[in-house]
């Protein structure tokens, strides 16, 4: 079984915005934004339809990062 270090509060991520160089904020898993019930669904099941073909196979958890200054959004795969 794998686990995401960001989802489980084991690590923080520090990525700067490519537009304004301010630090971006982790807003959670991309799958949590699909619908009202997504946060309660099995993560591995949602990875089959998350739009990232190898996230399940390679153990990546897609997180949405957002810049609070300029509003830039970016998805990064976090190694589980």
PDB file of N, CA, C and O in Angstrom:
ATOM      1  N   UNK A   1       0.841  -1.181   0.000  1.00  0.00           N
ATOM      2  CA  UNK A   1       0.000   0.000   0.000  1.00  0.00           C
ATOM      3  C   UNK A   1       0.887   1.246   0.000  1.00  0.00           C
ATOM      4  O   UNK A   1       1.873   1.322   0.734  1.00  0.00           O
ATOM      5  N   UNK A   2       0.525   2.202  -0.823  1.00  0.00           N
ATOM      6  CA  UNK A   2       1.279   3.451  -0.882  1.00  0.00           C
ATOM      7  C   UNK A   2       0.471   4.558  -0.228  1.00  0.00           C
ATOM      8  O   UNK A   2      -0.748   4.466  -0.087  1.00  0.00           O
ATOM      9  N   UNK A   3       1.181   5.608   0.168  1.00  0.00           N
ATOM     10  CA  UNK A   3       0.470   6.762   0.711  1.00  0.00           C
ATOM     11  C   UNK A   3       1.174   8.031   0.268  1.00  0.00           C
ATOM     12  O   UNK A   3       2.392   8.066   0.096  1.00  0.00           O
ATOM     13  N   UNK A   4       0.389   9.052   0.091  1.00  0.00           N
ATOM     14  CA  UNK A   4       0.902  10.340  -0.353  1.00  0.00           C
ATOM     15  C   UNK A   4       1.398  11.125   0.859  1.00  0.00           C
ATOM     16  O   UNK A   4       0.649  11.310   1.819  1.00  0.00           O
ATOM     17  N   UNK A   5       2.652  11.590   0.830  1.00  0.00           N
ATOM     18  CA  UNK A   5       3.172  12.332   1.973  1.00  0.00           C
ATOM     19  C   UNK A   5       2.483  13.682   2.186  1.00  0.00           C
ATOM     20  O   UNK A   5       2.469  14.190   3.307  1.00  0.00           O
ATOM     21  N   UNK A   6       1.912  14.270   1.133  1.00  0.00           N
ATOM     22  CA  UNK A   6       1.189  15.536   1.302  1.00  0.00           C
ATOM     23  C   UNK A   6      -0.201  15.298   1.880  1.00  0.00           C
ATOM     24  O   UNK A   6      -0.624  15.994   2.803  1.00  0.00           O
ATOM     25  N   UNK A   7      -0.906  14.317   1.337  1.00  0.00           N
ATOM     26  CA  UNK A   7      -2.258  14.016   1.828  1.00  0.00           C
ATOM     27  C   UNK A   7      -2.246  13.618   3.302  1.00  0.00           C
ATOM     28  O   UNK A   7      -3.198  13.887   4.035  1.00  0.00           O
ATOM     29  N   UNK A   8      -1.162  12.978   3.725  1.00  0.00           N
ATOM     30  CA  UNK A   8      -1.072  12.478   5.092  1.00  0.00           C
ATOM     31  C   UNK A   8      -0.292  13.393   6.028  1.00  0.00           C
ATOM     32  O   UNK A   8      -0.001  13.016   7.163  1.00  0.00           O
ATOM     33  N   UNK A   9       0.048  14.583   5.565  1.00  0.00           N
ATOM     34  CA  UNK A   9       0.703  15.574   6.414  1.00  0.00           C
ATOM     35  C   UNK A   9       2.128  15.243   6.817  1.00  0.00           C
ATOM     36  O   UNK A   9       2.627  15.777   7.808  1.00  0.00           O
ATOM     37  N   UNK A  10       2.799  14.366   6.062  1.00  0.00           N
ATOM     38  CA  UNK A  10       4.168  13.982   6.395  1.00  0.00           C
ATOM     39  C   UNK A  10       5.201  14.967   5.852  1.00  0.00           C
ATOM     40  O   UNK A  10       6.289  15.105   6.410  1.00  0.00           O
ATOM     41  N   UNK A  11       4.853  15.647   4.764  1.00  0.00           N
ATOM     42  CA  UNK A  11       5.759  16.611   4.138  1.00  0.00           C
ATOM     43  C   UNK A  11       4.965  17.813   3.658  1.00  0.00           C
ATOM     44  O   UNK A  11       3.745  17.755   3.507  1.00  0.00           O
ATOM     45  N   UNK A  12       5.679  18.895   3.424  1.00  0.00           N
ATOM     46  CA  UNK A  12       5.123  20.081   2.777  1.00  0.00           C
ATOM     47  C   UNK A  12       5.798  20.227   1.425  1.00  0.00           C
ATOM     48  O   UNK A  12       6.876  19.675   1.201  1.00  0.00           O
ATOM     49  N   UNK A  13       5.178  20.955   0.538  1.00  0.00           N
ATOM     50  CA  UNK A  13       5.765  21.186  -0.774  1.00  0.00           C
ATOM     51  C   UNK A  13       6.070  22.670  -0.915  1.00  0.00           C
ATOM     52  O   UNK A  13       5.287  23.522  -0.494  1.00  0.00           O
ATOM     53  N   UNK A  14       7.213  22.965  -1.511  1.00  0.00           N
ATOM     54  CA  UNK A  14       7.624  24.352  -1.707  1.00  0.00           C
ATOM     55  C   UNK A  14       7.974  24.540  -3.183  1.00  0.00           C
ATOM     56  O   UNK A  14       9.085  24.228  -3.612  1.00  0.00           O
ATOM     57  N   UNK A  15       7.028  25.043  -3.939  1.00  0.00           N
ATOM     58  CA  UNK A  15       7.223  25.306  -5.361  1.00  0.00           C
ATOM     59  C   UNK A  15       6.871  26.759  -5.613  1.00  0.00           C
ATOM     60  O   UNK A  15       5.849  27.256  -5.140  1.00  0.00           O
ATOM     61  N   UNK A  16       7.726  27.431  -6.362  1.00  0.00           N
ATOM     62  CA  UNK A  16       7.453  28.835  -6.670  1.00  0.00           C
ATOM     63  C   UNK A  16       6.659  28.942  -7.959  1.00  0.00           C
ATOM     64  O   UNK A  16       6.809  28.125  -8.867  1.00  0.00           O
ATOM     65  N   UNK A  17       5.831  29.939  -8.026  1.00  0.00           N
ATOM     66  CA  UNK A  17       4.986  30.200  -9.184  1.00  0.00           C
ATOM     67  C   UNK A  17       5.868  30.619 -10.366  1.00  0.00           C
ATOM     68  O   UNK A  17       6.732  31.482 -10.212  1.00  0.00           O
ATOM     69  N   UNK A  18       5.659  30.020 -11.542  1.00  0.00           N
ATOM     70  CA  UNK A  18       6.458  30.408 -12.703  1.00  0.00           C
ATOM     71  C   UNK A  18       6.116  31.809 -13.220  1.00  0.00           C
ATOM     72  O   UNK A  18       6.892  32.391 -13.979  1.00  0.00           O
ATOM     73  N   UNK A  19       4.971  32.352 -12.819  1.00  0.00           N
ATOM     74  CA  UNK A  19       4.556  33.678 -13.289  1.00  0.00           C
ATOM     75  C   UNK A  19       5.072  34.811 -12.414  1.00  0.00           C
ATOM     76  O   UNK A  19       5.549  35.821 -12.932  1.00  0.00           O
ATOM     77  N   UNK A  20       4.982  34.657 -11.081  1.00  0.00           N
ATOM     78  CA  UNK A  20       5.306  35.785 -10.193  1.00  0.00           C
ATOM     79  C   UNK A  20       6.354  35.447  -9.129  1.00  0.00           C
ATOM     80  O   UNK A  20       6.727  36.310  -8.335  1.00  0.00           O
ATOM     81  N   UNK A  21       6.827  34.208  -9.108  1.00  0.00           N
ATOM     82  CA  UNK A  21       7.869  33.741  -8.178  1.00  0.00           C
ATOM     83  C   UNK A  21       7.455  33.717  -6.711  1.00  0.00           C
ATOM     84  O   UNK A  21       8.322  33.615  -5.843  1.00  0.00           O
ATOM     85  N   UNK A  22       6.172  33.806  -6.404  1.00  0.00           N
ATOM     86  CA  UNK A  22       5.703  33.618  -5.034  1.00  0.00           C
ATOM     87  C   UNK A  22       5.484  32.130  -4.793  1.00  0.00           C
ATOM     88  O   UNK A  22       5.351  31.357  -5.742  1.00  0.00           O
ATOM     89  N   UNK A  23       5.447  31.730  -3.526  1.00  0.00           N
ATOM     90  CA  UNK A  23       5.254  30.318  -3.207  1.00  0.00           C
ATOM     91  C   UNK A  23       3.812  29.903  -3.468  1.00  0.00           C
ATOM     92  O   UNK A  23       2.870  30.596  -3.083  1.00  0.00           O
ATOM     93  N   UNK A  24       3.659  28.751  -4.134  1.00  0.00           N
ATOM     94  CA  UNK A  24       2.332  28.226  -4.436  1.00  0.00           C
ATOM     95  C   UNK A  24       1.819  27.420  -3.248  1.00  0.00           C
ATOM     96  O   UNK A  24       2.606  26.909  -2.451  1.00  0.00           O
ATOM     97  N   UNK A  25       0.493  27.309  -3.131  1.00  0.00           N
ATOM     98  CA  UNK A  25      -0.140  26.571  -2.037  1.00  0.00           C
ATOM     99  C   UNK A  25      -0.735  25.274  -2.561  1.00  0.00           C
ATOM    100  O   UNK A  25      -1.325  25.241  -3.641  1.00  0.00           O
ATOM    101  N   UNK A  26      -0.575  24.208  -1.791  1.00  0.00           N
ATOM    102  CA  UNK A  26      -1.192  22.930  -2.123  1.00  0.00           C
ATOM    103  C   UNK A  26      -2.669  23.014  -1.752  1.00  0.00           C
ATOM    104  O   UNK A  26      -3.009  23.264  -0.596  1.00  0.00           O
ATOM    105  N   UNK A  27      -3.542  22.805  -2.732  1.00  0.00           N
ATOM    106  CA  UNK A  27      -4.981  22.850  -2.464  1.00  0.00           C
ATOM    107  C   UNK A  27      -5.600  21.455  -2.419  1.00  0.00           C
ATOM    108  O   UNK A  27      -6.822  21.319  -2.364  1.00  0.00           O
ATOM    109  N   UNK A  28      -4.761  20.421  -2.442  1.00  0.00           N
ATOM    110  CA  UNK A  28      -5.255  19.057  -2.303  1.00  0.00           C
ATOM    111  C   UNK A  28      -5.216  18.259  -3.588  1.00  0.00           C
ATOM    112  O   UNK A  28      -4.708  18.715  -4.612  1.00  0.00           O
ATOM    113  N   UNK A  29      -5.764  17.053  -3.509  1.00  0.00           N
ATOM    114  CA  UNK A  29      -5.788  16.151  -4.659  1.00  0.00           C
ATOM    115  C   UNK A  29      -6.720  16.694  -5.737  1.00  0.00           C
ATOM    116  O   UNK A  29      -7.782  17.242  -5.440  1.00  0.00           O
ATOM    117  N   UNK A  30      -6.311  16.535  -6.976  1.00  0.00           N
ATOM    118  CA  UNK A  30      -7.132  16.957  -8.109  1.00  0.00           C
ATOM    119  C   UNK A  30      -8.477  16.238  -8.071  1.00  0.00           C
ATOM    120  O   UNK A  30      -9.511  16.840  -8.363  1.00  0.00           O
ATOM    121  N   UNK A  31      -8.469  14.957  -7.713  1.00  0.00           N
ATOM    122  CA  UNK A  31      -9.693  14.157  -7.717  1.00  0.00           C
ATOM    123  C   UNK A  31     -10.740  14.670  -6.736  1.00  0.00           C
ATOM    124  O   UNK A  31     -11.931  14.416  -6.919  1.00  0.00           O
ATOM    125  N   UNK A  32     -10.320  15.381  -5.708  1.00  0.00           N
ATOM    126  CA  UNK A  32     -11.270  15.905  -4.724  1.00  0.00           C
ATOM    127  C   UNK A  32     -12.188  16.970  -5.310  1.00  0.00           C
ATOM    128  O   UNK A  32     -13.210  17.304  -4.712  1.00  0.00           O
ATOM    129  N   UNK A  33     -11.836  17.502  -6.466  1.00  0.00           N
ATOM    130  CA  UNK A  33     -12.623  18.559  -7.099  1.00  0.00           C
ATOM    131  C   UNK A  33     -13.602  18.028  -8.148  1.00  0.00           C
ATOM    132  O   UNK A  33     -14.326  18.816  -8.757  1.00  0.00           O
ATOM    133  N   UNK A  34     -13.641  16.723  -8.370  1.00  0.00           N
ATOM    134  CA  UNK A  34     -14.528  16.164  -9.397  1.00  0.00           C
ATOM    135  C   UNK A  34     -15.997  16.395  -9.076  1.00  0.00           C
ATOM    136  O   UNK A  34     -16.745  16.885  -9.922  1.00  0.00           O
ATOM    137  N   UNK A  35     -16.416  16.049  -7.873  1.00  0.00           N
ATOM    138  CA  UNK A  35     -17.803  16.277  -7.447  1.00  0.00           C
ATOM    139  C   UNK A  35     -17.859  16.266  -5.919  1.00  0.00           C
ATOM    140  O   UNK A  35     -16.832  16.122  -5.254  1.00  0.00           O
ATOM    141  N   UNK A  36     -19.050  16.416  -5.376  1.00  0.00           N
ATOM    142  CA  UNK A  36     -19.209  16.522  -3.920  1.00  0.00           C
ATOM    143  C   UNK A  36     -18.753  15.280  -3.156  1.00  0.00           C
ATOM    144  O   UNK A  36     -18.350  15.380  -1.997  1.00  0.00           O
ATOM    145  N   UNK A  37     -18.813  14.109  -3.796  1.00  0.00           N
ATOM    146  CA  UNK A  37     -18.500  12.866  -3.099  1.00  0.00           C
ATOM    147  C   UNK A  37     -17.090  12.354  -3.372  1.00  0.00           C
ATOM    148  O   UNK A  37     -16.665  11.385  -2.744  1.00  0.00           O
ATOM    149  N   UNK A  38     -16.362  12.970  -4.279  1.00  0.00           N
ATOM    150  CA  UNK A  38     -15.018  12.510  -4.634  1.00  0.00           C
ATOM    151  C   UNK A  38     -14.066  12.381  -3.450  1.00  0.00           C
ATOM    152  O   UNK A  38     -13.313  11.409  -3.396  1.00  0.00           O
ATOM    153  N   UNK A  39     -14.062  13.313  -2.500  1.00  0.00           N
ATOM    154  CA  UNK A  39     -13.135  13.157  -1.377  1.00  0.00           C
ATOM    155  C   UNK A  39     -13.375  11.890  -0.548  1.00  0.00           C
ATOM    156  O   UNK A  39     -12.503  11.468   0.212  1.00  0.00           O
ATOM    157  N   UNK A  40     -14.546  11.293  -0.695  1.00  0.00           N
ATOM    158  CA  UNK A  40     -14.895  10.108   0.091  1.00  0.00           C
ATOM    159  C   UNK A  40     -14.728   8.812  -0.696  1.00  0.00           C
ATOM    160  O   UNK A  40     -14.913   7.726  -0.146  1.00  0.00           O
ATOM    161  N   UNK A  41     -14.382   8.917  -1.971  1.00  0.00           N
ATOM    162  CA  UNK A  41     -14.195   7.738  -2.818  1.00  0.00           C
ATOM    163  C   UNK A  41     -12.794   7.162  -2.617  1.00  0.00           C
ATOM    164  O   UNK A  41     -11.896   7.840  -2.119  1.00  0.00           O
ATOM    165  N   UNK A  42     -12.625   5.907  -3.012  1.00  0.00           N
ATOM    166  CA  UNK A  42     -11.327   5.248  -2.954  1.00  0.00           C
ATOM    167  C   UNK A  42     -10.367   5.931  -3.927  1.00  0.00           C
ATOM    168  O   UNK A  42     -10.679   6.084  -5.107  1.00  0.00           O
ATOM    169  N   UNK A  43      -9.212   6.335  -3.434  1.00  0.00           N
ATOM    170  CA  UNK A  43      -8.244   7.076  -4.248  1.00  0.00           C
ATOM    171  C   UNK A  43      -7.762   6.258  -5.438  1.00  0.00           C
ATOM    172  O   UNK A  43      -7.654   6.796  -6.540  1.00  0.00           O
ATOM    173  N   UNK A  44      -7.469   4.978  -5.249  1.00  0.00           N
ATOM    174  CA  UNK A  44      -6.981   4.157  -6.357  1.00  0.00           C
ATOM    175  C   UNK A  44      -8.030   3.985  -7.445  1.00  0.00           C
ATOM    176  O   UNK A  44      -7.681   3.894  -8.622  1.00  0.00           O
ATOM    177  N   UNK A  45      -9.286   3.940  -7.085  1.00  0.00           N
ATOM    178  CA  UNK A  45     -10.354   3.866  -8.083  1.00  0.00           C
ATOM    179  C   UNK A  45     -10.409   5.158  -8.888  1.00  0.00           C
ATOM    180  O   UNK A  45     -10.547   5.120 -10.111  1.00  0.00           O
ATOM    181  N   UNK A  46     -10.305   6.296  -8.219  1.00  0.00           N
ATOM    182  CA  UNK A  46     -10.342   7.580  -8.915  1.00  0.00           C
ATOM    183  C   UNK A  46      -9.115   7.794  -9.791  1.00  0.00           C
ATOM    184  O   UNK A  46      -9.194   8.502 -10.795  1.00  0.00           O
ATOM    185  N   UNK A  47      -7.986   7.197  -9.432  1.00  0.00           N
ATOM    186  CA  UNK A  47      -6.780   7.341 -10.250  1.00  0.00           C
ATOM    187  C   UNK A  47      -6.944   6.702 -11.626  1.00  0.00           C
ATOM    188  O   UNK A  47      -6.223   7.053 -12.559  1.00  0.00           O
ATOM    189  N   UNK A  48      -7.872   5.779 -11.759  1.00  0.00           N
ATOM    190  CA  UNK A  48      -8.116   5.144 -13.057  1.00  0.00           C
ATOM    191  C   UNK A  48      -8.740   6.111 -14.048  1.00  0.00           C
ATOM    192  O   UNK A  48      -8.673   5.890 -15.258  1.00  0.00           O
ATOM    193  N   UNK A  49      -9.350   7.188 -13.543  1.00  0.00           N
ATOM    194  CA  UNK A  49     -10.032   8.151 -14.422  1.00  0.00           C
ATOM    195  C   UNK A  49      -9.603   9.592 -14.141  1.00  0.00           C
ATOM    196  O   UNK A  49     -10.338  10.528 -14.455  1.00  0.00           O
ATOM    197  N   UNK A  50      -8.419   9.776 -13.554  1.00  0.00           N
ATOM    198  CA  UNK A  50      -8.008  11.124 -13.146  1.00  0.00           C
ATOM    199  C   UNK A  50      -7.390  11.961 -14.261  1.00  0.00           C
ATOM    200  O   UNK A  50      -7.077  13.132 -14.049  1.00  0.00           O
ATOM    201  N   UNK A  51      -7.208  11.375 -15.452  1.00  0.00           N
ATOM    202  CA  UNK A  51      -6.614  12.120 -16.556  1.00  0.00           C
ATOM    203  C   UNK A  51      -5.102  12.015 -16.613  1.00  0.00           C
ATOM    204  O   UNK A  51      -4.477  12.584 -17.509  1.00  0.00           O
ATOM    205  N   UNK A  52      -4.504  11.299 -15.675  1.00  0.00           N
ATOM    206  CA  UNK A  52      -3.063  11.078 -15.653  1.00  0.00           C
ATOM    207  C   UNK A  52      -2.845   9.577 -15.818  1.00  0.00           C
ATOM    208  O   UNK A  52      -2.947   8.828 -14.847  1.00  0.00           O
ATOM    209  N   UNK A  53      -2.546   9.130 -17.043  1.00  0.00           N
ATOM    210  CA  UNK A  53      -2.558   7.702 -17.372  1.00  0.00           C
ATOM    211  C   UNK A  53      -1.720   6.802 -16.469  1.00  0.00           C
ATOM    212  O   UNK A  53      -2.078   5.641 -16.272  1.00  0.00           O
ATOM    213  N   UNK A  54      -0.637   7.290 -15.925  1.00  0.00           N
ATOM    214  CA  UNK A  54       0.248   6.428 -15.140  1.00  0.00           C
ATOM    215  C   UNK A  54       0.240   6.725 -13.650  1.00  0.00           C
ATOM    216  O   UNK A  54       1.102   6.223 -12.929  1.00  0.00           O
ATOM    217  N   UNK A  55      -0.698   7.520 -13.167  1.00  0.00           N
ATOM    218  CA  UNK A  55      -0.682   7.877 -11.743  1.00  0.00           C
ATOM    219  C   UNK A  55      -0.879   6.659 -10.841  1.00  0.00           C
ATOM    220  O   UNK A  55      -0.257   6.572  -9.782  1.00  0.00           O
ATOM    221  N   UNK A  56      -1.717   5.736 -11.238  1.00  0.00           N
ATOM    222  CA  UNK A  56      -1.938   4.534 -10.423  1.00  0.00           C
ATOM    223  C   UNK A  56      -0.741   3.595 -10.527  1.00  0.00           C
ATOM    224  O   UNK A  56      -0.239   3.101  -9.517  1.00  0.00           O
ATOM    225  N   UNK A  57      -0.293   3.356 -11.748  1.00  0.00           N
ATOM    226  CA  UNK A  57       0.808   2.418 -11.977  1.00  0.00           C
ATOM    227  C   UNK A  57       2.121   2.906 -11.359  1.00  0.00           C
ATOM    228  O   UNK A  57       2.873   2.115 -10.789  1.00  0.00           O
ATOM    229  N   UNK A  58       2.393   4.197 -11.472  1.00  0.00           N
ATOM    230  CA  UNK A  58       3.664   4.747 -10.995  1.00  0.00           C
ATOM    231  C   UNK A  58       3.603   5.302  -9.576  1.00  0.00           C
ATOM    232  O   UNK A  58       4.610   5.797  -9.070  1.00  0.00           O
ATOM    233  N   UNK A  59       2.456   5.230  -8.931  1.00  0.00           N
ATOM    234  CA  UNK A  59       2.338   5.705  -7.554  1.00  0.00           C
ATOM    235  C   UNK A  59       2.454   7.205  -7.422  1.00  0.00           C
ATOM    236  O   UNK A  59       3.185   7.699  -6.564  1.00  0.00           O
ATOM    237  N   UNK A  60       1.746   7.933  -8.258  1.00  0.00           N
ATOM    238  CA  UNK A  60       1.751   9.393  -8.191  1.00  0.00           C
ATOM    239  C   UNK A  60       0.403   9.916  -7.750  1.00  0.00           C
ATOM    240  O   UNK A  60      -0.634   9.426  -8.199  1.00  0.00           O
ATOM    241  N   UNK A  61       0.407  10.894  -6.885  1.00  0.00           N
ATOM    242  CA  UNK A  61      -0.833  11.506  -6.407  1.00  0.00           C
ATOM    243  C   UNK A  61      -0.910  12.922  -6.991  1.00  0.00           C
ATOM    244  O   UNK A  61      -0.129  13.786  -6.592  1.00  0.00           O
ATOM    245  N   UNK A  62      -1.834  13.177  -7.927  1.00  0.00           N
ATOM    246  CA  UNK A  62      -1.916  14.497  -8.549  1.00  0.00           C
ATOM    247  C   UNK A  62      -2.490  15.544  -7.594  1.00  0.00           C
ATOM    248  O   UNK A  62      -3.623  15.423  -7.127  1.00  0.00           O
ATOM    249  N   UNK A  63      -1.695  16.564  -7.316  1.00  0.00           N
ATOM    250  CA  UNK A  63      -2.109  17.659  -6.431  1.00  0.00           C
ATOM    251  C   UNK A  63      -2.226  18.946  -7.222  1.00  0.00           C
ATOM    252  O   UNK A  63      -1.430  19.217  -8.121  1.00  0.00           O
ATOM    253  N   UNK A  64      -3.223  19.730  -6.875  1.00  0.00           N
ATOM    254  CA  UNK A  64      -3.428  21.032  -7.496  1.00  0.00           C
ATOM    255  C   UNK A  64      -2.739  22.092  -6.646  1.00  0.00           C
ATOM    256  O   UNK A  64      -3.047  22.251  -5.465  1.00  0.00           O
ATOM    257  N   UNK A  65      -1.813  22.810  -7.253  1.00  0.00           N
ATOM    258  CA  UNK A  65      -1.134  23.916  -6.585  1.00  0.00           C
ATOM    259  C   UNK A  65      -1.685  25.216  -7.147  1.00  0.00           C
ATOM    260  O   UNK A  65      -1.940  25.328  -8.345  1.00  0.00           O
ATOM    261  N   UNK A  66      -1.864  26.185  -6.278  1.00  0.00           N
ATOM    262  CA  UNK A  66      -2.426  27.471  -6.692  1.00  0.00           C
ATOM    263  C   UNK A  66      -1.592  28.587  -6.092  1.00  0.00           C
ATOM    264  O   UNK A  66      -1.185  28.533  -4.932  1.00  0.00           O
ATOM    265  N   UNK A  67      -1.346  29.606  -6.915  1.00  0.00           N
ATOM    266  CA  UNK A  67      -0.613  30.769  -6.439  1.00  0.00           C
ATOM    267  C   UNK A  67      -1.608  31.763  -5.848  1.00  0.00           C
ATOM    268  O   UNK A  67      -2.523  32.198  -6.545  1.00  0.00           O
ATOM    269  N   UNK A  68      -1.448  32.129  -4.582  1.00  0.00           N
ATOM    270  CA  UNK A  68      -2.385  33.065  -3.961  1.00  0.00           C
ATOM    271  C   UNK A  68      -2.230  34.494  -4.485  1.00  0.00           C
ATOM    272  O   UNK A  68      -3.129  35.318  -4.320  1.00  0.00           O
ATOM    273  N   UNK A  69      -1.097  34.783  -5.111  1.00  0.00           N
ATOM    274  CA  UNK A  69      -0.859  36.143  -5.598  1.00  0.00           C
ATOM    275  C   UNK A  69      -1.457  36.397  -6.974  1.00  0.00           C
ATOM    276  O   UNK A  69      -2.163  37.385  -7.178  1.00  0.00           O
ATOM    277  N   UNK A  70      -1.172  35.496  -7.926  1.00  0.00           N
ATOM    278  CA  UNK A  70      -1.622  35.746  -9.302  1.00  0.00           C
ATOM    279  C   UNK A  70      -2.705  34.786  -9.775  1.00  0.00           C
ATOM    280  O   UNK A  70      -3.285  34.995 -10.841  1.00  0.00           O
ATOM    281  N   UNK A  71      -2.993  33.722  -8.995  1.00  0.00           N
ATOM    282  CA  UNK A  71      -4.061  32.797  -9.349  1.00  0.00           C
ATOM    283  C   UNK A  71      -3.651  31.679 -10.294  1.00  0.00           C
ATOM    284  O   UNK A  71      -4.507  30.919 -10.746  1.00  0.00           O
ATOM    285  N   UNK A  72      -2.374  31.560 -10.602  1.00  0.00           N
ATOM    286  CA  UNK A  72      -1.894  30.495 -11.491  1.00  0.00           C
ATOM    287  C   UNK A  72      -2.136  29.135 -10.835  1.00  0.00           C
ATOM    288  O   UNK A  72      -1.847  28.954  -9.653  1.00  0.00           O
ATOM    289  N   UNK A  73      -2.668  28.175 -11.607  1.00  0.00           N
ATOM    290  CA  UNK A  73      -2.890  26.803 -11.148  1.00  0.00           C
ATOM    291  C   UNK A  73      -1.926  25.872 -11.861  1.00  0.00           C
ATOM    292  O   UNK A  73      -1.574  26.087 -13.020  1.00  0.00           O
ATOM    293  N   UNK A  74      -1.506  24.836 -11.153  1.00  0.00           N
ATOM    294  CA  UNK A  74      -0.587  23.860 -11.722  1.00  0.00           C
ATOM    295  C   UNK A  74      -0.810  22.525 -11.026  1.00  0.00           C
ATOM    296  O   UNK A  74      -1.031  22.481  -9.816  1.00  0.00           O
ATOM    297  N   UNK A  75      -0.753  21.437 -11.789  1.00  0.00           N
ATOM    298  CA  UNK A  75      -0.891  20.098 -11.217  1.00  0.00           C
ATOM    299  C   UNK A  75       0.487  19.445 -11.177  1.00  0.00           C
ATOM    300  O   UNK A  75       1.216  19.451 -12.169  1.00  0.00           O
ATOM    301  N   UNK A  76       0.835  18.886 -10.028  1.00  0.00           N
ATOM    302  CA  UNK A  76       2.090  18.146  -9.882  1.00  0.00           C
ATOM    303  C   UNK A  76       1.771  16.753  -9.350  1.00  0.00           C
ATOM    304  O   UNK A  76       0.867  16.581  -8.533  1.00  0.00           O
ATOM    305  N   UNK A  77       2.521  15.768  -9.821  1.00  0.00           N
ATOM    306  CA  UNK A  77       2.373  14.404  -9.327  1.00  0.00           C
ATOM    307  C   UNK A  77       3.349  14.196  -8.180  1.00  0.00           C
ATOM    308  O   UNK A  77       4.561  14.333  -8.351  1.00  0.00           O
ATOM    309  N   UNK A  78       2.819  13.870  -7.025  1.00  0.00           N
ATOM    310  CA  UNK A  78       3.618  13.641  -5.826  1.00  0.00           C
ATOM    311  C   UNK A  78       3.888  12.144  -5.710  1.00  0.00           C
ATOM    312  O   UNK A  78       2.959  11.337  -5.738  1.00  0.00           O
ATOM    313  N   UNK A  79       5.152  11.777  -5.580  1.00  0.00           N
ATOM    314  CA  UNK A  79       5.534  10.369  -5.466  1.00  0.00           C
ATOM    315  C   UNK A  79       5.043   9.798  -4.144  1.00  0.00           C
ATOM    316  O   UNK A  79       5.298  10.352  -3.074  1.00  0.00           O
ATOM    317  N   UNK A  80       4.335   8.682  -4.241  1.00  0.00           N
ATOM    318  CA  UNK A  80       3.812   8.010  -3.047  1.00  0.00           C
ATOM    319  C   UNK A  80       4.825   7.008  -2.526  1.00  0.00           C
ATOM    320  O   UNK A  80       4.572   6.338  -1.524  1.00  0.00           O
TER     321      UNK A  80
END
